[in-house]
Amino acid sequence: MATVPPISTNGHIDLTEEEAAALFDREARRYLGMSGQEFITAWESGKFDENPDQSDVMYVAMLLPLVQ
């Protein structure tokens, strides 16, 4: 598994595809208790449509470009 650098609030880091996928998975597990792939499946199937403005959901959703 790729080692993911800690998230920095004041800088830019370049990630490989593997690092980006690991970061996405880590954050989905941290904030929502599901894997990154489980989040993608739930997001695409509309599981979060009733209340998409949950801060944890939106945080992970904003990371989707890392893995798409």
N, C-alpha and C positions, 0 to 999 in steps of 0.2 A: 504494500500500500504506500502511496506517495505521502511524503511528509509535507504538511501544509504550513507555510509561515503564518504567524499570528496576524490577525487583521489589524491594519494600521489605520488610524483615522486621519493621519496627516501626510500620507505619501502614496506613491503608486508602486505596485509590485507587479511583475510579469509572472504569469503562471503558465505552466505547460497544461495541455489538455487533461492529463492525469491529475495534476495538482488542483486544477479548477473543479474537476469532478469530485475529488476528495473534499475540497472546501464546501461545495454545495451539499454533499452528503452529510458532512459534519454539522453544518448549520441547520439542515432539515431535522436531523436527529436532536440537536440541542433545543431548537425552538418548538418543534412540533411532535417529537417522539416518533418520527417515521423516517425511513431511508429517503435519500434523494429521489430514487426511482419511484418509490411509493408516492412521494409528493407530486412528481410529474404526472403520474397516472391519475391521481385524485384531482389535480388542477385541470387536466385536459378533459376529465369526465364531468366537471362542473360541481364537484363536491363542495367547493367553497363559494359557490355562486350566491347562496342566501346571505352570507355575511363576509364578503371579500375584504372588508376594511379592517379586519383584525390585524393588529400590528405585527404579530408573529408571522401570519400568513403573507402579508405584504412584504415583509423583510425577505423571506425565502423566495417569494415570487420575483423580487427584484434581482435575485441572483440567477434566475433562469437563463439569461443570455450567456452565462459562463459555460453552460452545458448544451446549448442548442447550436 
